[in-house]
């Protein structure tokens, strides 16, 4: 299988690129045109409800061009403010 062009973005690995493809994001340009919190929400609600804060930080970091560990706390706070109805699962994926 050919490598996804999405893995050129920081924090995006083959597994996350495959998940992004399930919500119709296949290129860096498509990804960068979207709000990262909306992207994570779509992944969590349509692809995998067990996604964790590390995945959120990876998505936000890919958009901002920074490593996920530098923004995990602020990304989590912003997501929880926007999507207060969402619940975090204890099962971790991609972390």
VOVEXTI-296349 format. One line per field, with one value per residue (C-alpha): residue number from 1; residue in three letters; x, y, z. Coordinates in nm, 2 decimals. Example, Ala and Ser with C-alpha at 12.3 -4.5 7.8 and 13.67 -1.06 7.14 Angstrom:
BEGIN
resi <- (1, 2)
resn <- (ALA, SER)
c1 <- (1.23, 1.37)
c2 <- (-0.45, -0.11)
c3 <- (0.78, 0.71)
This chain:
BEGIN
resi <- (1, 2, 3, 4, 5, 6, 7, 8, 9, 10, 11, 12, 13, 14, 15, 16, 17, 18, 19, 20, 21, 22, 23, 24, 25, 26, 27, 28, 29, 30, 31, 32, 33, 34, 35, 36, 37, 38, 39, 40, 41, 42, 43, 44, 45, 46, 47, 48, 49, 50, 51, 52, 53, 54, 55, 56, 57, 58, 59, 60, 61, 62, 63, 64, 65, 66, 67, 68, 69, 70, 71, 72, 73, 74, 75, 76, 77, 78, 79, 80, 81, 82, 83, 84, 85, 86, 87, 88, 89, 90, 91, 92, 93, 94, 95)
resn <- (UNK, UNK, UNK, UNK, UNK, UNK, UNK, UNK, UNK, UNK, UNK, UNK, UNK, UNK, UNK, UNK, UNK, UNK, UNK, UNK, UNK, UNK, UNK, UNK, UNK, UNK, UNK, UNK, UNK, UNK, UNK, UNK, UNK, UNK, UNK, UNK, UNK, UNK, UNK, UNK, UNK, UNK, UNK, UNK, UNK, UNK, UNK, UNK, UNK, UNK, UNK, UNK, UNK, UNK, UNK, UNK, UNK, UNK, UNK, UNK, UNK, UNK, UNK, UNK, UNK, UNK, UNK, UNK, UNK, UNK, UNK, UNK, UNK, UNK, UNK, UNK, UNK, UNK, UNK, UNK, UNK, UNK, UNK, UNK, UNK, UNK, UNK, UNK, UNK, UNK, UNK, UNK, UNK, UNK, UNK)
c1 <- (0.00, 0.14, 0.23, -0.03, 0.08, -0.07, 0.23, 0.43, 0.25, 0.39, 0.23, 0.05, 0.14, 0.01, -0.26, -0.39, -0.37, -0.59, -0.85, -0.84, -0.92, -1.24, -1.36, -1.26, -0.93, -0.66, -0.42, -0.23, -0.42, -0.75, -0.64, -0.50, -0.82, -1.02, -1.05, -0.85, -1.11, -1.38, -1.15, -1.09, -1.47, -1.54, -1.28, -1.41, -1.78, -1.76, -1.44, -1.33, -1.50, -1.21, -0.96, -0.77, -0.63, -0.30, -0.47, -0.64, -0.30, -0.16, -0.43, -0.41, -0.03, -0.03, -0.24, -0.02, 0.31, 0.41, 0.48, 0.17, 0.33, 0.37, 0.00, -0.19, -0.32, -0.43, -0.58, -0.77, -0.91, -1.02, -1.19, -1.37, -1.49, -1.62, -1.76, -1.86, -2.09, -1.80, -1.67, -1.31, -1.27, -1.00, -0.89, -0.60, -0.53, -0.24, -0.07)
c2 <- (0.00, 0.34, 0.58, 0.85, 1.21, 1.29, 1.14, 1.44, 1.64, 1.64, 1.39, 1.21, 0.84, 0.57, 0.46, 0.82, 0.88, 0.57, 0.71, 1.05, 0.88, 0.75, 1.11, 1.21, 1.37, 1.24, 1.52, 1.77, 2.05, 1.90, 1.85, 2.20, 2.35, 2.20, 2.30, 2.04, 2.02, 1.94, 1.68, 1.52, 1.53, 1.36, 1.09, 1.03, 1.02, 0.85, 0.63, 0.55, 0.66, 0.55, 0.81, 0.98, 1.32, 1.22, 1.18, 1.52, 1.68, 1.50, 1.64, 2.00, 1.98, 1.87, 2.18, 2.41, 2.24, 2.15, 1.83, 1.69, 1.68, 2.06, 2.13, 1.83, 2.03, 2.34, 2.13, 1.92, 2.23, 2.39, 2.06, 2.02, 2.38, 2.33, 1.98, 1.96, 1.66, 1.44, 1.18, 1.05, 0.67, 0.50, 0.29, 0.45, 0.43, 0.58, 0.72)
c3 <- (0.00, -0.09, 0.19, 0.26, 0.19, 0.53, 0.71, 0.59, 0.86, 1.21, 1.45, 1.17, 1.14, 0.90, 1.15, 1.19, 0.82, 0.76, 1.02, 0.85, 0.52, 0.68, 0.72, 0.37, 0.45, 0.22, 0.16, 0.38, 0.21, 0.30, 0.65, 0.69, 0.56, 0.84, 1.21, 1.41, 1.68, 1.43, 1.27, 1.61, 1.69, 1.36, 1.43, 1.78, 1.68, 1.34, 1.35, 1.70, 2.03, 2.24, 2.10, 2.38, 2.45, 2.29, 1.96, 2.00, 2.07, 1.77, 1.54, 1.68, 1.67, 1.31, 1.22, 1.43, 1.32, 1.68, 1.88, 2.05, 2.39, 2.40, 2.36, 2.51, 2.81, 2.62, 2.33, 2.58, 2.76, 2.43, 2.31, 2.64, 2.62, 2.26, 2.31, 2.68, 2.61, 2.50, 2.74, 2.75, 2.75, 2.95, 2.66, 2.48, 2.11, 1.91, 2.23)
